[in-house]
């Protein structure tokens, strides 16, 4: 019955939605090819394509439900889909208990032998990580099937009701019950000012930042991406389709190492003492005033001193929050005294994560040719900008690479005095353009240029 409904001409498109979504979400050559592309798609992001499958399945299920209600269907045919679904639920429960047991036994055995980190057997560690991953996956699967299982069971019982009014109100109640979680999370009809109220801190940041970015201490200050409501910019945030180069660069700042296995859709820049922090146009940093003994926010306290570099100067003290200015920020763009052509990201990472590295003195560009050196760096000024447009006025004694504190991405184009110019990556994750000596206008824009 379900197959007949799905293969009807008007329903084929929904069947394709379902199958394509599954194909892209699970591990196969096609999804693996997308993961190996120049776009950072973590497994969490990949799984989000399941909303396409859910949409297709929901339409087909609704049509099948309508078919069953309107026709006399044998009891056995009605029960088979429900039985199969609950077999999957029981499988998830069994998986949770099975892998929890294995994980606990392995962890206990490893602690009993008291093996040091240096000599710990790599195979055992890998096995533990895999069982933990599977265990976590089954827990999520069980959690996400609990409410749908109840809803499906009650829907199945409603199929036997002959009273259409009772069926209608019963379905309304089930829909409200099943969407309660979404209502708790997403309240699109709530006025913005109730969720994101204007505060003295947001007003201060809006008056200070301009086109620059800010960072905040990892605390209760600014939840992920809430600052976009105030038209504020930050290097941290949630970016589901972040370019791989961008994710690597920001992770280099935090960990000083190339670790693709830890990349995710949410990146929080936290290592202010990295020499690369000054290349992100981070002009201000906000931190909590804390009680020295209890570490709780208090207006008379002080921020943790070890997280703030010495060259960050205090500019404001607002209740439980202090605002600091980064005096070494290189701004939206700059010219380095020396440029080296290098395309090996491991060598680049080793150089730019050194504690003594200074991007104002040296930049590594993915180019070909001899190194460029200049005793005079030249001047650059941002004269115009929008979300997809940047305009710089430059003055150079010799040709040099203009380094822009914007993610290198294939969607951007560049011109110098109106003529097309090539965009190259700098320091793995930044944008650079080779500018001739003299006075020039450099523009960066997306495929659709904004008229100015």
C-alpha positions in Angstrom: 0.0 0.0 0.0 2.7 2.5 1.0 4.7 1.6 -2.1 1.7 2.1 -4.3 1.1 5.6 -2.9 4.8 6.6 -3.1 5.1 5.5 -6.7 2.1 7.5 -7.9 3.1 10.2 -10.4 2.1 13.1 -8.2 4.1 11.6 -5.2 7.4 10.8 -7.0 8.9 14.1 -6.1 8.4 13.5 -2.4 9.9 10.1 -2.7 13.0 11.6 -4.3 13.2 14.2 -1.5 13.2 11.4 1.0 15.8 9.3 -0.8 18.2 12.2 -1.7 18.1 13.4 1.9 19.1 10.0 3.2 21.8 9.6 0.5 23.5 12.9 1.6 23.1 12.3 5.3 24.7 8.8 5.5 28.3 7.8 4.7 28.7 7.0 1.0 31.0 8.1 -1.9 28.7 11.1 -2.7 28.5 12.5 0.9 32.2 11.7 1.4 33.0 13.7 -1.7 31.1 16.7 -0.3 33.0 16.4 3.0 36.3 16.4 1.2 35.4 19.6 -0.7 36.6 23.1 0.3 33.5 23.6 2.5 33.7 22.7 6.1 30.7 20.3 6.5 30.8 18.6 9.9 28.8 15.5 10.6 26.3 17.6 12.6 25.8 19.9 9.6 25.5 16.9 7.2 22.8 15.4 9.3 20.7 18.5 8.9 19.9 17.6 5.3 17.5 15.0 6.9 14.9 17.8 7.1 14.5 17.2 3.3 13.9 13.5 4.0 11.6 14.3 6.9 9.6 16.6 4.6 9.2 14.0 1.9 8.3 11.3 4.4 5.8 13.5 6.2 3.9 14.2 2.9 3.9 10.5 2.0 2.8 9.5 5.5 0.0 12.0 5.4 -1.2 10.7 2.1 -1.0 7.1 3.4 -2.9 8.2 6.6 -5.6 9.7 4.5 -5.8 6.5 2.4 -6.2 4.4 5.5 -8.9 6.6 7.0 -11.0 6.7 3.8 -10.8 3.0 3.1 -11.4 -0.2 5.0 -7.9 -1.6 5.5 -7.3 -4.9 7.2 -6.0 -4.8 10.8 -2.8 -6.6 9.9 -1.8 -4.1 7.2 -2.5 -1.3 9.7 -0.3 -2.8 12.4 2.7 -3.8 10.3 4.2 -0.2 9.9 3.8 0.4 13.7 5.4 -2.9 14.6 8.4 -2.2 12.3 8.8 1.3 13.8 8.8 0.0 17.4 11.4 -2.6 16.4 13.7 0.3 15.5 12.9 2.0 18.8 13.7 -1.2 20.8 16.9 -1.5 18.7 18.0 2.0 19.8 17.3 1.1 23.4 19.3 -2.1 23.1 22.2 -0.2 21.5 22.3 2.3 24.3 22.6 -0.5 27.0 25.0 -2.6 24.9 27.5 0.1 24.2 27.2 1.6 27.7 28.2 -1.7 29.1 31.2 -2.1 26.8 32.3 1.5 27.4 32.1 1.0 31.2 34.1 -2.2 31.1 36.8 -0.9 28.9 37.2 2.3 31.0 37.3 0.3 34.2 40.0 -2.0 32.8 42.1 0.8 31.6 42.0 2.5 35.0 42.8 -0.8 36.7 46.0 -1.3 34.8 47.0 2.4 35.5 48.7 2.7 32.1 50.3 6.1 31.6 49.5 8.4 28.7 52.8 7.9 27.1 52.6 4.1 26.9 48.9 3.7 26.6 48.0 1.3 23.7 46.6 3.3 20.8 44.3 0.5 19.7 42.5 0.5 23.1 42.1 4.3 23.0 40.7 4.2 19.6 38.3 1.4 20.6 37.1 3.4 23.6 36.6 6.5 21.5 34.5 4.5 19.0 32.3 2.9 21.6 31.8 6.3 23.2 30.8 7.7 19.8 28.3 4.9 19.2 27.0 5.1 22.7 26.3 8.8 22.4 24.7 8.2 19.0 22.3 5.6 20.3 21.4 7.9 23.2 20.5 10.7 20.8 18.5 8.2 18.7 16.6 7.0 21.7 15.9 10.6 22.9 14.7 11.7 19.5 12.4 8.7 19.0 10.7 8.8 22.4 8.1 11.5 21.6 7.6 10.5 18.0 6.9 6.9 19.2 4.2 8.0 21.5 2.7 10.2 18.8 2.7 7.4 16.2 1.1 4.9 18.7 -1.7 7.4 19.5 -2.1 8.1 15.8 -2.5 4.4 15.2 -5.2 4.2 17.8 -7.0 7.1 16.3 -7.3 5.3 13.0 -9.9 3.0 14.6 -12.1 5.9 15.7 -15.3 6.3 13.7 -16.1 9.7 15.2 -14.5 12.3 12.9 -14.8 15.2 15.4 -13.0 13.1 18.0 -10.4 12.2 15.4 -9.9 15.8 14.5 -9.4 17.1 18.1 -7.3 14.1 18.9 -4.9 14.9 16.1 -4.7 18.6 17.1 -3.7 17.6 20.6 -1.1 15.2 19.3 0.4 17.9 17.0 0.6 20.4 19.9 2.2 17.7 22.1 4.8 16.7 19.4 5.7 20.3 18.7 6.1 21.3 22.4 9.9 21.1 22.1 10.0 23.4 19.1 7.7 25.9 20.9 10.2 25.9 23.8 13.1 26.6 21.5 11.7 28.9 18.7 9.3 31.7 19.4 9.4 33.7 16.2 6.4 35.7 17.2 8.0 37.1 20.3 9.0 40.7 20.1 12.8 41.1 19.6 13.3 43.5 22.4 12.0 40.9 25.0 14.7 38.4 24.0 17.5 40.8 23.0 16.9 44.0 25.1 19.1 47.0 24.5 21.6 47.3 27.3 24.3 49.8 28.3 26.9 47.4 27.0 25.4 46.9 23.6 25.0 50.7 23.2 28.7 51.1 24.2 29.8 48.5 21.7 27.7 49.9 18.9 29.3 53.3 19.5 32.9 52.0 19.7 33.1 49.2 17.0 32.2 50.7 13.7 33.4 48.2 11.1 35.6 46.4 13.6 35.0 43.1 15.4 34.8 42.2 19.0 35.3 39.1 21.2 33.8 38.2 24.5 35.0 36.0 27.4 33.5 32.5 27.3 30.8 33.2 29.8 27.2 34.5 30.2 28.0 37.7 28.3 26.9 37.0 24.7 25.3 33.7 23.7 26.2 32.4 20.3 25.3 34.8 17.4 23.0 37.0 19.5 25.2 40.0 18.7 24.1 40.0 15.0 20.7 41.5 16.2 22.6 44.6 17.2 24.6 44.8 13.9 27.8 43.9 15.8 30.6 41.8 14.3 32.6 39.0 15.9 35.1 36.4 14.8 33.3 33.8 16.9 29.9 32.3 16.1 28.0 29.5 14.4 28.7 29.1 10.7 27.2 26.0 9.3 28.9 26.3 5.9 32.2 27.8 7.0 35.0 27.3 4.5 37.5 24.8 5.6 40.3 27.3 5.4 38.4 29.6 7.8 37.7 26.9 10.3 41.4 25.8 10.2 42.6 29.3 10.7 40.4 30.1 13.7 41.2 26.7 15.2 44.9 27.5 14.8 44.4 30.5 17.0 42.8 28.4 19.8 45.0 25.2 19.6 48.2 26.3 17.7 47.8 23.1 15.6 46.0 21.8 12.5 43.3 19.5 14.0 40.7 18.9 11.3 39.1 16.2 13.5 37.9 18.9 16.0 36.4 21.3 13.5 32.7 22.1 14.0 30.0 24.5 12.9 30.5 26.6 16.0 33.8 28.3 16.6 34.6 30.3 19.6 37.9 32.3 19.5 39.2 32.2 23.0 43.1 32.4 22.9 43.7 36.1 23.0 47.4 35.6 23.4 47.8 34.0 20.0 49.9 36.2 17.6 47.1 35.7 15.0 44.4 37.4 17.1 45.6 40.8 15.7 44.8 39.7 12.1 41.1 39.3 12.7 40.3 43.0 13.1 39.4 42.4 16.8 39.3 45.9 18.2 37.5 45.2 21.5 37.2 42.5 24.1 34.6 42.2 26.9 35.1 40.3 30.1 33.2 39.7 33.4 34.1 41.4 36.6 34.4 38.5 39.1 34.6 38.0 42.8 38.3 37.0 43.5 37.1 34.2 45.8 33.8 33.0 44.5 34.5 33.7 40.8 30.9 34.9 40.4 30.1 38.2 38.5 30.1 41.2 40.7 30.4 44.9 39.8 33.3 45.5 42.2 35.3 42.5 40.9 38.0 42.1 38.3 38.3 39.9 35.1 40.6 36.9 35.1 44.0 38.6 34.5 45.6 35.6 32.7 43.1 35.7 29.8 43.8 39.3 28.8 47.1 40.3 27.1 49.1 43.2 28.5 48.6 45.3 25.4 44.8 45.3 25.8 43.8 48.5 27.5 40.6 49.1 29.5 38.2 51.6 28.0 35.0 51.1 30.0 33.7 49.5 33.2 29.9 48.9 33.0 28.5 47.1 36.0 29.8 43.5 35.9 31.5 44.0 32.5 34.7 45.6 31.4 35.6 46.6 27.9 39.2 46.4 26.6 40.7 47.7 23.4 43.3 45.7 21.4 46.1 48.3 20.7 47.8 45.9 18.3 44.9 45.3 16.0 46.0 45.5 12.3 42.6 46.6 11.2 40.5 45.5 8.2 43.6 45.3 5.9 47.4 45.9 6.0 50.7 45.4 4.1 53.4 43.3 5.6 57.1 44.2 5.4 57.9 40.8 4.0 55.9 38.3 2.0 56.9 34.6 1.3 55.2 32.4 -1.2 54.2 29.1 0.4 51.5 26.6 -0.3 52.3 23.9 2.3 49.7 24.5 5.1 51.8 22.5 7.6 54.8 24.8 7.1 52.6 27.9 7.2 50.9 26.7 10.4 54.3 26.1 12.1 55.5 29.6 11.3 52.3 31.6 12.1 51.7 29.8 15.4 55.2 30.6 16.8 54.9 32.9 19.8 57.1 35.5 18.2 55.2 35.7 14.9 54.1 39.2 13.8 51.8 39.4 10.7 52.8 43.1 10.3 56.3 41.9 9.5 55.7 38.7 7.6 52.8 37.1 5.7 52.7 33.8 3.9 50.7 33.8 0.6 49.7 30.9 -1.6 51.6 32.3 -4.6 54.5 31.6 -6.9 57.6 33.8 -7.1 60.4 35.3 -5.1 59.8 36.8 -1.7 58.8 40.5 -1.4 60.5 42.8 1.0 59.9 46.5 1.6 61.3 48.9 4.2 58.1 50.9 3.8 54.9 48.9 4.2 52.6 51.3 2.4 49.3 52.7 3.5 45.7 51.3 3.2 42.4 52.8 4.2 38.9 51.3 4.1 36.8 53.9 2.3 33.5 52.0 1.9 32.0 48.7 2.9 28.9 46.6 3.2 28.1 42.9 3.8 29.3 42.0 0.3 31.5 44.9 -0.7 34.9 46.4 0.5 36.7 49.3 -1.0 40.3 50.2 -0.1 42.5 53.2 -1.0 46.1 52.2 -1.1 49.5 53.9 -1.5 52.6 51.7 -2.1 56.3 52.5 -2.6 56.7 49.0 -4.2 54.3 46.3 -5.2 53.0 44.2 -2.3 50.2 41.9 -1.2 47.2 43.6 0.5 46.1 41.3 3.3 42.4 41.5 4.2 41.1 40.2 7.5 38.3 38.4 5.7 37.9 34.7 5.0 39.3 33.6 1.7 36.4 32.3 -0.2 35.8 31.4 -3.9 32.6 33.6 -4.0 34.6 36.8 -3.7 36.1 38.8 -6.6 38.6 41.6 -6.7 39.5 44.6 -8.9 42.3 47.1 -8.9 41.3 50.4 -10.4 38.4 48.6 -12.0 40.5 45.8 -13.6 40.1 42.2 -12.4 42.7 40.9 -9.9 43.5 37.5 -8.5 42.5 36.6 -5.0 45.0 34.4 -3.1 44.9 32.9 0.4 47.2 34.4 3.0 48.2 32.6 6.3 45.8 29.8 5.3 42.6 31.5 6.0 42.8 35.2 5.0 42.4 37.0 1.7 45.2 38.7 -0.2 45.6 40.7 -3.5 48.8 41.7 -5.2 48.7 45.5 -5.6 51.2 47.4 -7.8 53.2 50.4 -6.5 51.6 53.8 -6.5 48.1 54.9 -5.5 45.3 52.4 -6.3 41.7 51.6 -5.5 41.1 47.9 -4.5 37.6 46.5 -4.4 36.4 43.1 -3.1 32.8 42.0 -3.8 30.6 39.0 -4.3 29.4 37.8 -7.7 26.8 40.6 -7.6 28.6 43.8 -7.1 26.9 46.5 -5.0 26.8 49.8 -6.8 28.3 52.6 -4.8 
